[in-house]
């Protein structure tokens, strides 16, 4: 019963802290991470990651990525395809090169530097959406481009992360004990099969679920698709979160999208997702904070500038004027959940040493906190213009 008591305490703490974060208008995930930092080895040393906690947080990642795929509006990407893709591609290339290059200059290995670049290529627009809605600009051309670019950004980031994990698994023999060539072939087949799932299998299964005489059959079928693709992705040497992300995209292309979204959000946010963010805090250490202070400050500045300049340049090339390009660039700065998920997945896949993990998480949090202030300034400047 000790684990259950710990679980109850952590959930209570995350609810209280998330509420306080909402009151002061900062992302609630930051509060949930803070709970893990306070009760974990970094400060009070009351709670440690164990086997059960790891299983819960892994399910949290899978459900969170499924919801991210479910809420990826592909129709919006199609509508604003050209500017969204240009913004997304440049907004991925610039952070990978600049953040990766800076990490290499700080003494990281080539693989670690590349992974840090991939982490900061991610975008989380949940914070930007709230700010855009406040200024009644969510359905503007800039708002739609930000949302569309975020969809493309997430897909590119997931694919890059998959490739890196494949490279690591291949060089280390992989957890599937398959030859590298066979693993790569299976991964290609997995992505090919993903198209079939999106196009035919998921719609058929969701239609079939409506004929089942069981409670919440569509939601259960969506969970089967989510967990099934996560397990399949893990089997071929990818992250389970990659499989669940594309499972979310598959289910989003059925007429049951809204129903599944409403059922999965309570499932995830009632238990598993808060524990994932708490586990991020439990993994953090501040032993080397004094040593890494310069690294954190420099990388935070670069994290903001690479998206601001990269995505802003992409918007300018797409025909936006300078104030609108500033809005698009600042709207893509927030890293939030996507960067945290990428960092956690890569950390578990040994793409980064534990001594650097806390530094990277700190940079993600600082950039995420600064993002809404940058976007509000951009929107006010555009309005005055």
C-alpha angles and dihedrals in degrees: 000000000000092000092049091051090049089049092052092048094049093048091050091049093048091050093051095044093044089052091052090048090053090051092057092040101244124128112281091220087070089059091049091052088048090057089056091048093050099046095034134077092285093072126348097015093213099129130041133186111260135171095276094046090050091054092050094048092047090055086048091057091047094050093043091052090046090054089047090054091044091054095044101113103212091178088061090050090051092049094052095025101140101048092036094053093044091049092045097047096047089041089057099041096050097052092043092053099038100036091040092048093048091049090052090052088052089059104265120142119256092256093047091047092050090049092051088052090052091049092055093044087073123098130201111195098181089099093043090050091057092051093045090050090051090055092041091240100116094104093042123109090258093049094048091047091051091051093045093047090050090057092051090041092055093048092049091047093049091050092048091049090049091053092049093049089049090053092050093045090048095049092046097042092259127247090268092060090226126139112263093246092053091046092052091048091052091048091052088049089048092057090044090050089049089066090053090049092050094044103040120350100057094047090048094049093046090050089048091051090061089065095052115104094220135109114272092353096167092051091048091049090050089052090051090052091046097049093037094055091043091054092045092050090050091050093056092050100264128114117275087230089064090057093047091049092058089042087059091051089050094052091043088064092063128082089248094069096111093046093050092045091054092049099043097050093063091042092052103036096042093065124337105050096050089051090053091057091043088053089054087059092044089057093054126102130186097198092110099035094115090050093048099041094106091046092053094049095046094045092047091055091047091046090059097040098046094058094037094051098031098047091036090055090049090053091048090052088051092059103267118140120241099267091048091047088053089054093050093046095048090044090061097050098089112095099180121142098357094056092043091051092048091049093049094047092048092045090054089047089054095247089132136033117245092239090066098040095084092050093054093046089051091053091049091051094047093048091048092051092049094047100078092049090053092048093048090052090049093050092048091048091049091049092051090047 
